[in-house]
Amino acid sequence: MEGNSTPVPQQALAALVDTFVKQGHPPQYAQAIATSIIFQTDLDLRNAQIARLLSWLKEEHNDIYASALDIVEKTCTEFERRVKDG
């Protein structure tokens, strides 16, 4: 990637904001909804990455699959605890 190029998420955000503004939405609303869409898409991608990695581990490295699954579950539990604790 070139040093001066805009990262893809920023380009997507700008394009979505522009589309919503052209549809008549106020700029603040357009920014908020576009940000939400980009954020959800990023979460979906990360979930797909983890699912694919776990599937690959199960098929190709079954000996460590259970440990990897345990790490994923512990990460979830730790995250939930931190959110609850604030």
C-alpha positions as CSV (number, residue, x, y, z in Angstrom):
1,M,0.0,0.0,0.0
2,E,1.2,3.5,-0.8
3,G,1.9,5.8,2.1
4,N,-0.6,8.4,0.9
5,S,-3.5,6.1,0.1
6,T,-6.6,6.2,2.3
7,P,-7.3,2.9,4.1
8,V,-10.2,0.9,2.7
9,P,-12.5,1.3,5.8
10,Q,-12.1,5.1,5.6
11,Q,-12.9,5.0,1.9
12,A,-16.0,2.8,2.5
13,L,-17.1,5.1,5.3
14,A,-16.8,8.2,3.1
15,A,-18.7,6.5,0.3
16,L,-21.5,5.3,2.6
17,V,-21.8,8.7,4.2
18,D,-22.0,10.3,0.8
19,T,-24.6,7.8,-0.3
20,F,-26.8,8.5,2.8
21,V,-26.4,12.3,2.4
22,K,-27.4,12.0,-1.3
23,Q,-30.5,10.1,-0.1
24,G,-31.5,13.1,2.0
25,H,-30.3,12.0,5.5
26,P,-28.7,14.7,7.7
27,P,-24.9,14.4,7.7
28,Q,-24.7,13.5,11.4
29,Y,-27.2,10.6,10.9
30,A,-25.4,9.5,7.7
31,Q,-22.1,9.4,9.6
32,A,-23.6,7.4,12.5
33,I,-25.3,4.8,10.3
34,A,-22.3,4.4,8.0
35,T,-20.0,3.9,11.0
36,S,-22.4,1.3,12.4
37,I,-22.4,-0.6,9.1
38,I,-18.6,-0.5,8.8
39,F,-18.3,-1.7,12.5
40,Q,-20.8,-4.6,12.0
41,T,-19.0,-5.6,8.8
42,D,-15.7,-5.7,10.6
43,L,-17.2,-7.8,13.4
44,D,-18.6,-10.2,10.8
45,L,-15.2,-10.5,9.1
46,R,-13.5,-11.2,12.4
47,N,-16.1,-13.8,13.4
48,A,-15.6,-15.5,10.0
49,Q,-11.8,-15.5,10.5
50,I,-12.1,-17.2,13.9
51,A,-14.6,-19.7,12.7
52,R,-12.4,-20.6,9.7
53,L,-9.3,-20.8,11.8
54,L,-11.0,-23.1,14.3
55,S,-12.4,-25.3,11.5
56,W,-8.9,-25.5,9.9
57,L,-7.4,-26.5,13.3
58,K,-10.0,-29.1,13.8
59,E,-9.3,-30.7,10.4
60,E,-5.6,-30.2,10.2
61,H,-4.4,-30.1,13.7
62,N,-6.9,-31.8,15.8
63,D,-4.4,-32.4,18.6
64,I,-4.4,-28.6,19.4
65,Y,-8.0,-27.9,18.4
66,A,-9.4,-28.3,22.0
67,S,-6.8,-26.0,23.4
68,A,-7.5,-23.4,20.8
69,L,-11.3,-23.6,21.5
70,D,-10.5,-23.3,25.2
71,I,-8.5,-20.1,24.5
72,V,-11.4,-18.6,22.5
73,E,-13.9,-19.4,25.2
74,K,-11.6,-18.0,27.9
75,T,-11.2,-14.8,25.9
76,C,-14.9,-14.5,25.7
77,T,-15.4,-15.0,29.4
78,E,-12.6,-12.5,30.2
79,F,-14.1,-9.9,27.9
80,E,-17.6,-10.3,29.4
81,R,-16.1,-10.0,32.9
82,R,-14.3,-6.8,31.9
83,V,-17.4,-5.3,30.3
84,K,-19.5,-6.2,33.4
85,D,-16.8,-4.7,35.8
86,G,-16.6,-1.6,33.7
